[in-house]
Amino acid sequence: MYNQSVTRKEAQGTARLFDPTTHTGTVLLDDGTEIAFDAPAFTAGGLRLLRIGQRVKMHLDDGRITALTLVTLPLPE
């Protein structure tokens, strides 16, 4: 059974930058904080493309994005 970390939380934001070649980018959280995401976080959410300005939701674990997807799609467990 998965033991969820106390520091893991779900958050929402807006895609600020996205590189379709490397699948990396940044998200602006609703409080204005900018957080980078890497290719594994992008892949974990099941996305194929992300457009700047799209609303996203994500799993944050100790301030790091571990999964990212659109607000209308479910996040992975």
C-alpha positions in Angstrom: 0.0 0.0 0.0 1.2 3.5 -0.8 2.1 5.6 2.2 1.3 9.2 1.2 3.8 11.8 2.5 2.4 14.4 4.8 4.1 17.1 2.6 2.4 15.9 -0.6 -0.5 18.1 -1.7 -2.5 18.9 -4.8 -2.3 22.5 -6.2 -3.5 24.4 -9.3 -1.7 26.9 -11.5 -1.2 28.1 -15.0 1.4 26.8 -17.5 4.0 29.6 -18.0 6.6 27.9 -20.1 6.7 24.5 -21.9 9.4 23.0 -24.2 7.7 20.3 -26.3 11.1 18.7 -27.1 12.3 18.1 -23.5 8.8 18.0 -21.9 10.0 20.5 -19.3 8.6 23.8 -18.2 7.3 26.0 -15.4 4.0 26.6 -13.7 2.7 29.7 -11.9 0.9 28.8 -8.8 -2.2 30.8 -7.9 -0.1 32.7 -5.3 2.4 33.8 -8.0 5.1 31.3 -7.1 6.9 29.8 -10.2 7.8 26.1 -10.0 9.7 24.1 -12.7 8.7 20.6 -13.7 10.7 17.9 -15.4 9.9 15.4 -18.0 9.0 12.6 -15.5 6.4 14.9 -13.9 4.9 15.8 -17.3 4.8 12.1 -18.4 3.2 11.0 -15.0 0.2 13.1 -15.8 -0.5 11.5 -19.2 -0.2 14.6 -21.2 1.2 14.8 -24.8 1.2 18.6 -25.1 0.8 21.7 -22.9 0.0 25.2 -24.1 1.1 28.3 -22.3 -1.8 29.7 -20.3 -3.5 26.4 -19.7 -4.8 25.7 -16.3 -3.2 22.7 -14.7 -3.3 20.8 -11.4 -0.4 19.0 -9.9 0.9 16.9 -7.1 3.5 18.8 -5.1 5.9 16.8 -2.9 8.2 18.9 -0.8 7.7 21.8 -3.2 8.6 19.7 -6.3 6.0 18.9 -9.0 5.8 15.1 -9.3 2.7 14.9 -11.6 1.0 17.5 -13.8 -2.2 17.4 -15.8 -5.0 19.6 -17.0 -7.6 20.6 -14.4 -10.3 18.6 -16.2 -8.3 15.4 -16.0 -7.6 13.2 -13.0 -4.2 13.1 -11.4 -2.5 9.7 -11.1 -2.6 8.1 -7.7 
